[in-house]
Amino acid sequence: MTPLLLVAGALVGLGAAVATGARDARTASLGLVGLLVMAPFVADPLPAPLPLAFGVVAGILAGFLVYVAARRAPDRAPPTLGLPATIGAAAAGFAAGIGATAVTLPRLGPDAALAAGLAALAVAIGPIAIARDAFRLGSALIVLVASGFLVLTALAGTPPPLTGIAAAILVVALAAAVAVVGGGAAALGGTSGPDGPDRRAATSRARSDHR
Amino acid sequence: MSLLPFLAVASLGTLIVTVLRDRRWLGTVAAIAAILVALGAAVVVRPDAPLGIGGGALAGSDHLRVVLVLCLASGLLVLIVARLATWQPSAPGALLGGAAGIGLALGLAGTPPALLGAAAATVAASALALGSPAAPSRIRALARELRGATTSVVVGLVAAGIVPGTAAIVPGTAAATGAGPVPAEPAAAALVLLGMALVLAHRFGAIPLHARVSRLADATPSSALPILAAWLPAAWGIVILGWAPVALGPSSEALGLERALIVTLALMTLLLGAVAALIQDEVDHVVAYTIVADAGIALLALAALDPAARDAARAWVLVFATTRTALIGWTIAFRAAFGTGRLRDTAGWLRRAPSLGVALAAILLAVVGWPGLLAWDARLAILQSATAGPALLLAYAGSLGTGVAICRLLVVGAGRPSAIVAGAVGELPRLPGRPSGATSGPATPASPGTAAAGSPSVRARAAASSLPGRLRGLAATIGRDARPALELNRVPLRAFVVILLAGLALLTAVGAFGIEAAARAAGPALPSLGPLVGG
């Protein structure tokens, strides 16, 4: 494991923590950009230049889409944990991933990928399990996809470029969907997520397009 | 290469119908045209030379062609039924986007890209169907779908990373050198099997994860429900069930406890899903719980870890998705005919809607089938692969639950008509009344004596009496008369289209379109086409 891989993995973990733990939605979206741009570099060997560039560009595009949603996100939906606690959770996940070398987990990829994947997983689980706000949920889902891809990289080695391309397409689609959810929530005055406090009030059928 | 035109047409169609969704008539015409063009492109998908992309491959197959054709054809018929009742602007885009995603997912080689494609298809179709117009229940349903699809794909990616589906055919491995398949580490295989079962259970809505389907039925525009609740789960199922026998088949002896756990979950789903479908009062929820009940069969196909069960499941999943699409189309027509979907308010509905009754009976036949029919044989093959003895009996009884739920709808329809049913419009076609003095033919020319030869009126009369003139007049008449006639005959037209849907379901159930051969021909190579490291 080279120091550069370790630094890239640590940056991914930090980006995941900021994406899910920052109070300001725009700061969170910047953390997401950092995570998505750095994630393709946590692989040994590195992907070919073209798939690597595809992943980076897709990450920037996804981050931009989430940033657009963040501008309309209500301020009254802070993250479940504060930023310091989220960074702590990410650090714990990172340490657990690095420590996994001690239990000879059979895998073909670098330890840094497993560490970064577990760090991202650790901070994404909370906002997904209890999703009170649509924007927070969307950000956490993108972090979760990145963590899944990193764990796959750790277990099976650097994935074929096609897998990376498919993952990048999914991330962009997810970011666009997050923008749609965020826009819809903002249009409705800040509708909360599926586990929000007012979920019982909105169980009536959506027949607004019926005539 | 034959898949590329379909992907291009379906993606472009999605874009066009989404842009035009706020225009009622133009949007309708564009949607029907785009789906027809995509259907034409799907028909020519065939197993040909794979297109190399990024170290992987994209290729068509006979099974993929059947999936796409049935998805688009049945989806189009449901859209027409819905359009004859109301205007649901987001549904055509969801259908086309979902179909494009299914084509991508089932055409990509390797399990991880296929899972990522299925997740992207789910995300895109959900956003298109539920994103606009915004309503609290829809935004929640969309957020829930995003959460479910993302969690599923991550679990699937990790599982496929631990036990790659194509590891057994990687050059240099024992399998490739003829030493036989390599079983995975038992603990890892157990974890992976349970993870994939969780994904399959969530995508199909197996109990106790059934709330997703019911809530989706509440929030989604009804004509977008087939793609979200039937076809996309079917695509997930095809990917996972294609991977499982290759990846975990060699370890199946060591997975007795885990397989028993999945079989138990499947039996619970079959039985409780059927009970839930029987006690629902809303027809939408009856259909939703029949989907839940049949999730049990998908889980049994996974628990079998058997290539024979995989091939049977590939055929069964098409019957499942087509019959559920037909049922959803039936509920749309039913709701539109009586203004409600509550069974307690629509007793005796068969008197007013006998054509809907015929269609429902045909769907019942397609769902249950009989020995020798594809629907029956495929289902039985799955049940026998995964269960034996009393468990097989329970599974067999539970698998008939959907049929029992449909029989209940027919029994309710045979009762004494309620006030709502008595006041509903019947299915007999009607002709629009013509205002006095109005004519439907070409403009009546002036009398012969009033105009000299060669004058404009004479030339107009001559033009009107010619063949092109008569055709123009006929077109004008149809244009003038069609709209009132359409308005008057929405009920019989809907019933007619639902009968077409039921016929399509019946054709699928009997194994038309070469379903069985396509399912068998795919072999272990669907969706994995070649030796790729990492699945």
Boltz contact constraints between the chains, C-beta under 6 A:
constraints:
  - contact:
      token1: [A, 134]
      token2: [B, 143]
      max_distance: 6.0
  - contact:
      token1: [A, 137]
      token2: [B, 143]
      max_distance: 6.0
  - contact:
      token1: [A, 141]
      token2: [B, 146]
      max_distance: 6.0
  - contact:
      token1: [A, 141]
      token2: [B, 150]
      max_distance: 6.0
  - contact:
      token1: [A, 144]
      token2: [B, 150]
      max_distance: 6.0
  - contact:
      token1: [A, 144]
      token2: [B, 154]
      max_distance: 6.0
  - contact:
      token1: [A, 145]
      token2: [B, 150]
      max_distance: 6.0
  - contact:
      token1: [A, 148]
      token2: [B, 154]
      max_distance: 6.0
  - contact:
      token1: [A, 148]
      token2: [B, 157]
      max_distance: 6.0
  - contact:
      token1: [A, 151]
      token2: [B, 158]
      max_distance: 6.0
  - contact:
      token1: [A, 152]
      token2: [B, 157]
      max_distance: 6.0
  - contact:
      token1: [A, 152]
      token2: [B, 161]
      max_distance: 6.0
  - contact:
      token1: [A, 155]
      token2: [B, 161]
      max_distance: 6.0
  - contact:
      token1: [A, 155]
      token2: [B, 162]
      max_distance: 6.0
  - contact:
      token1: [A, 156]
      token2: [B, 161]
      max_distance: 6.0
  - contact:
      token1: [A, 156]
      token2: [B, 534]
      max_distance: 6.0
  - contact:
      token1: [A, 159]
      token2: [B, 534]
      max_distance: 6.0
  - contact:
      token1: [A, 160]
      token2: [B, 55]
      max_distance: 6.0
  - contact:
      token1: [A, 160]
      token2: [B, 56]
      max_distance: 6.0
  - contact:
      token1: [A, 160]
      token2: [B, 532]
      max_distance: 6.0
  - contact:
      token1: [A, 161]
      token2: [B, 54]
      max_distance: 6.0
  - contact:
      token1: [A, 161]
      token2: [B, 55]
      max_distance: 6.0
  - contact:
      token1: [A, 162]
      token2: [B, 53]
      max_distance: 6.0
  - contact:
      token1: [A, 162]
      token2: [B, 54]
      max_distance: 6.0
  - contact:
      token1: [A, 162]
      token2: [B, 55]
      max_distance: 6.0
  - contact:
      token1: [A, 162]
      token2: [B, 56]
      max_distance: 6.0
  - contact:
      token1: [A, 162]
      token2: [B, 113]
      max_distance: 6.0
  - contact:
      token1: [A, 163]
      token2: [B, 112]
      max_distance: 6.0
  - contact:
      token1: [A, 163]
      token2: [B, 113]
      max_distance: 6.0
  - contact:
      token1: [A, 165]
      token2: [B, 54]
      max_distance: 6.0
  - contact:
      token1: [A, 166]
      token2: [B, 113]
      max_distance: 6.0
  - contact:
      token1: [A, 166]
      token2: [B, 116]
      max_distance: 6.0
  - contact:
      token1: [A, 166]
      token2: [B, 117]
      max_distance: 6.0
  - contact:
      token1: [A, 167]
      token2: [B, 116]
      max_distance: 6.0
  - contact:
      token1: [A, 169]
      token2: [B, 120]
      max_distance: 6.0
  - contact:
      token1: [A, 170]
      token2: [B, 116]
      max_distance: 6.0
  - contact:
      token1: [A, 170]
      token2: [B, 119]
      max_distance: 6.0
  - contact:
      token1: [A, 170]
      token2: [B, 120]
      max_distance: 6.0
  - contact:
      token1: [A, 173]
      token2: [B, 120]
      max_distance: 6.0
  - contact:
      token1: [A, 173]
      token2: [B, 123]
      max_distance: 6.0
  - contact:
      token1: [A, 173]
      token2: [B, 124]
      max_distance: 6.0
  - contact:
      token1: [A, 174]
      token2: [B, 123]
      max_distance: 6.0
  - contact:
      token1: [A, 177]
      token2: [B, 123]
      max_distance: 6.0
  - contact:
      token1: [A, 177]
      token2: [B, 127]
      max_distance: 6.0
  - contact:
      token1: [A, 177]
      token2: [B, 146]
      max_distance: 6.0
  - contact:
      token1: [A, 180]
      token2: [B, 127]
      max_distance: 6.0
  - contact:
      token1: [A, 180]
      token2: [B, 131]
      max_distance: 6.0
  - contact:
      token1: [A, 181]
      token2: [B, 142]
      max_distance: 6.0
  - contact:
      token1: [A, 181]
      token2: [B, 143]
      max_distance: 6.0
  - contact:
      token1: [A, 184]
      token2: [B, 134]
      max_distance: 6.0
  - contact:
      token1: [A, 184]
      token2: [B, 139]
      max_distance: 6.0
  - contact:
      token1: [A, 185]
      token2: [B, 139]
      max_distance: 6.0
  - contact:
      token1: [A, 187]
      token2: [B, 134]
      max_distance: 6.0
  - contact:
      token1: [A, 188]
      token2: [B, 134]
      max_distance: 6.0
  - contact:
      token1: [A, 188]
      token2: [B, 136]
      max_distance: 6.0
  - contact:
      token1: [A, 191]
      token2: [B, 136]
      max_distance: 6.0
  - contact:
      token1: [A, 191]
      token2: [B, 139]
      max_distance: 6.0
  - contact:
      token1: [A, 193]
      token2: [B, 143]
      max_distance: 6.0
  - contact:
      token1: [A, 194]
      token2: [B, 140]
      max_distance: 6.0
  - contact:
      token1: [A, 194]
      token2: [B, 143]
      max_distance: 6.0
  - contact:
      token1: [A, 194]
      token2: [B, 144]
      max_distance: 6.0
  - contact:
      token1: [A, 202]
      token2: [B, 136]
      max_distance: 6.0
  - contact:
      token1: [A, 202]
      token2: [B, 137]
      max_distance: 6.0
  - contact:
      token1: [A, 205]
      token2: [B, 218]
      max_distance: 6.0
  - contact:
      token1: [A, 206]
      token2: [B, 135]
      max_distance: 6.0
  - contact:
      token1: [A, 206]
      token2: [B, 137]
      max_distance: 6.0
  - contact:
      token1: [A, 206]
      token2: [B, 138]
      max_distance: 6.0
  - contact:
      token1: [A, 206]
      token2: [B, 219]
      max_distance: 6.0
  - contact:
      token1: [A, 208]
      token2: [B, 133]
      max_distance: 6.0
  - contact:
      token1: [A, 208]
      token2: [B, 135]
      max_distance: 6.0
  - contact:
      token1: [A, 209]
      token2: [B, 88]
      max_distance: 6.0
  - contact:
      token1: [A, 209]
      token2: [B, 133]
      max_distance: 6.0
  - contact:
      token1: [A, 210]
      token2: [B, 86]
      max_distance: 6.0
  - contact:
      token1: [A, 211]
      token2: [B, 86]
      max_distance: 6.0
